[in-house]
Amino acid sequence: MSDHPGNAEVLARRAELSANLATVRGRVDAACRAAGRDPAEVGLVAVTKFFPASDIELLTDLGVRDVGENRDREAAAKVGELTRRDQLTVHFIGQLQTNKAASVVRYADVIHSVDRPKLVTALDRAAASASVRPAVLLQVCLDDQPGRGGVRPEAAADLADLIGQAEHLELRGLMAVAPLGADPAPAFARLEELAHVIRQAHPGATWISAGMSADLEAAVAHGATLLRVGSAILGSRQSHR
Ligand SMILES: *Cc1c(COP(=O)(O)O)cnc(C)c1O
């Protein structure tokens, strides 16, 4: 396949993305109806990792305004290629090493994966030198697999306080990934409870980032305000590139 897809290919991809988006938006609306929530309070982040900047352009045409990426090198390159960067909010959702902080603050508007004091310090310093003030979410670990990132729920309040003191970061809420292979509902319920606790001390921390392609309904039922949806919109990784 050539690097410059022909017009027919672009149109076919646009139609595929459009249909997938309609399906996902339908699922979100139905989940909101079931939960008695207003769909306007649930944001959709299209997770474009593994997919080219051309897909982000098509999604922008289709009304998507939030995109998520999980690897610094890939994200930095791709965001640099965007022709309508100003129309998009870029979310960094992957595990983050402190030595990538300076890079991430240059393109990410929202950083979902803040889970340890060292990272708070590194991001705050990086944001100061870049003269930015990114929104950050505190990632909570909802299972016993700390390898996937996240602070233990018991330690979340202290870390939230630390973020709250960071001059160049704005604490906006919590993020979590549901435990692998388990019912996501109890985990999302716990996240929602924790979000209420954190909000007592940090009134601006109103966002709950939870729910992916497979479990967005459970996340909506438990107060999610941001859904991070990849494969249900973009397709499976194998089918493109
Ligand atoms: C990839 C990814 C998603 C999207 O997952 P899908 O199952 O493809 O919807 C959401 N959150 C994080 C942290 C991810 O890495």
Boltz pocket constraint, residues with backbone or C-beta under 6 A from the ligand:
constraints:
  - pocket:
      binder: B
      contacts: [[A, 47], [A, 49], [A, 70], [A, 93], [A, 94], [A, 177], [A, 211], [A, 212], [A, 213], [A, 214], [A, 228], [A, 229], [A, 230], [A, 231], [A, 232]]
      max_distance: 6.0
